[in-house]
Amino acid sequence: MNIFSINYEHRRAQMDSGRRRRLIFSYAPDWIVTIALSALFLALGNLPGFKREFSLDDTTLHYPFAEHERVPPVALYMICLVSPLILQAILNLLTVRSWWDLHTSYLGLILGLGITGTITQFIKLTAGRPRPDLIARCIPMTGAMDPPLGLSSVAICTQTDTHIIDDGWRSFPSGHSSLSFAGMGFLSLYVAGKLHLFDRKGYAIKAWITLVPLSSAALVAVSRTMDNRHHWQDVLVGSALGMVVAWFSYRQYYPALSSEWPHRPYSPRIKRDEHMLPTFNRYSVEAEQSIPENDDRSRYRDREFSDELELPYHTLSRELAPSNSQRKDPAEPQNSLVP
């Protein structure tokens, strides 16, 4: 190892350490906003919310109250949060083995859940739609009737448990449906990207694997109607909300599934300071800088996160390195023109 190589490695180590700090600070606001949204989602659940008037003769509100839910809150968080975290880590290990990809996948997942939960809670509190089991929750006073040409209110209820009565007016939209589709929807998009679902080769097994998370979310959503917790409109809107936010959060950090490299997240925001390196062995650096800015190949690999991914056949080195026909051997005689 000569002095130029030692100097090169020393300068790279210094830059990697500084860039690592800048990279962490550049994504700190993302995590702060994500955690704040999650905290807001939990805080909104303690507010009483608006309680819309209802009719005692409305048969859609006379379903029995289920003491035990098919998917309780603990199971919901296991499905929408814990399971995607574990499965994304496993899929990352089996495919790209990238710390950077794992970071962006976790950030996108939690961001999507935070946005979905916050929007869902805001709508629940302001819409105040009664659940299908409202009458069973309310336990109206004996002989209670709707006022002439009017509707009844929460004042006729004899239920003493404030949590049960407040939760009776949070039917729209379904939180289980929105959160399950936000978590499993993001996982489905993540799997589709890693499998190159839309590579124009049409492998049916890829489609089936990608649909497994969505099927799990659909089962959670349907269970809410089985437990008489939601009307079908609540489930439909909640599912659509979760899926839309999942796509939105996924596209914040990953390209479209139809792109050439859908399995790789967008490049880090902080570029490498390759121009500050010594001129020793600079061919790969200059070649990498010659790629257009909109081409992700130039800035994807991130060594401080051990981010050396597998690349398709047309890799950076293959495309930019001179071919055998382009290399000139100094010992080879030059062709001369014969008149």
Rosetta blueprint (number, residue, H / E / L):
1 M L
2 N L
3 I H
4 F H
5 S H
6 I H
7 N H
8 Y H
9 E H
10 H H
11 R H
12 R H
13 A H
14 Q H
15 M H
16 D H
17 S H
18 G H
19 R H
20 R H
21 R H
22 R H
23 L H
24 I H
25 F H
26 S H
27 Y H
28 A H
29 P H
30 D H
31 W H
32 I H
33 V H
34 T H
35 I H
36 A H
37 L H
38 S H
39 A H
40 L H
41 F H
42 L H
43 A H
44 L H
45 G L
46 N L
47 L L
48 P L
49 G L
50 F L
51 K L
52 R L
53 E L
54 F E
55 S L
56 L L
57 D L
58 D L
59 T H
60 T H
61 L H
62 H L
63 Y L
64 P L
65 F L
66 A L
67 E L
68 H L
69 E L
70 R L
71 V L
72 P L
73 P H
74 V H
75 A H
76 L H
77 Y H
78 M H
79 I H
80 C H
81 L H
82 V H
83 S H
84 P H
85 L H
86 I H
87 L H
88 Q H
89 A H
90 I H
91 L H
92 N H
93 L H
94 L H
95 T L
96 V L
97 R L
98 S L
99 W H
100 W H
101 D H
102 L H
103 H H
104 T H
105 S H
106 Y H
107 L H
108 G H
109 L H
110 I H
111 L H
112 G H
113 L H
114 G H
115 I H
116 T H
117 G H
118 T H
119 I H
120 T H
121 Q H
122 F H
123 I H
124 K H
125 L H
126 T H
127 A H
128 G L
129 R L
130 P L
131 R L
132 P L
133 D L
134 L H
135 I H
136 A H
137 R H
138 C H
139 I L
140 P E
141 M L
142 T L
143 G L
144 A L
145 M L
146 D L
147 P L
148 P L
149 L L
150 G L
151 L L
152 S E
153 S L
154 V H
155 A H
156 I H
157 C E
158 T L
159 Q L
160 T L
161 D L
162 T H
163 H H
164 I H
165 I H
166 D H
167 D H
168 G L
169 W L
170 R L
171 S L
172 F L
173 P L
174 S L
175 G H
176 H H
177 S H
178 S H
179 L H
180 S H
181 F H
182 A H
183 G H
184 M H
185 G H
186 F H
187 L H
188 S H
189 L H
190 Y H
191 V H
192 A H
193 G H
194 K H
195 L L
196 H L
197 L L
198 F L
199 D L
200 R L
201 K L
202 G L
203 Y L
204 A H
205 I H
206 K H
207 A H
208 W H
209 I H
210 T H
211 L H
212 V H
213 P H
214 L H
215 S H
216 S H
217 A H
218 A H
219 L H
220 V H
221 A H
222 V H
223 S H
224 R H
225 T H
226 M H
227 D L
228 N L
229 R L
230 H L
231 H L
232 W H
233 Q H
234 D H
235 V H
236 L H
237 V H
238 G H
239 S H
240 A H
241 L H
242 G H
243 M H
244 V H
245 V H
246 A H
247 W H
248 F H
249 S H
250 Y H
251 R H
252 Q H
253 Y H
254 Y L
255 P L
256 A L
257 L L
258 S L
259 S L
260 E L
261 W L
262 P L
263 H L
264 R L
265 P L
266 Y L
267 S L
268 P L
269 R L
270 I L
271 K L
272 R L
273 D L
274 E H
275 H H
276 M H
277 L L
278 P L
279 T L
280 F L
281 N L
282 R L
283 Y H
284 S H
285 V H
286 E H
287 A H
288 E H
289 Q H
290 S L
291 I L
292 P L
293 E L
294 N L
295 D L
296 D H
297 R H
298 S H
299 R L
300 Y L
301 R L
302 D E
303 R H
304 E H
305 F H
306 S L
307 D E
308 E L
309 L L
310 E L
311 L L
312 P L
313 Y L
314 H L
315 T L
316 L H
317 S H
318 R H
319 E H
320 L H
321 A L
322 P L
323 S L
324 N L
325 S L
326 Q L
327 R L
328 K L
329 D L
330 P L
331 A L
332 E L
333 P L
334 Q L
335 N L
336 S L
337 L L
338 V L
339 P L
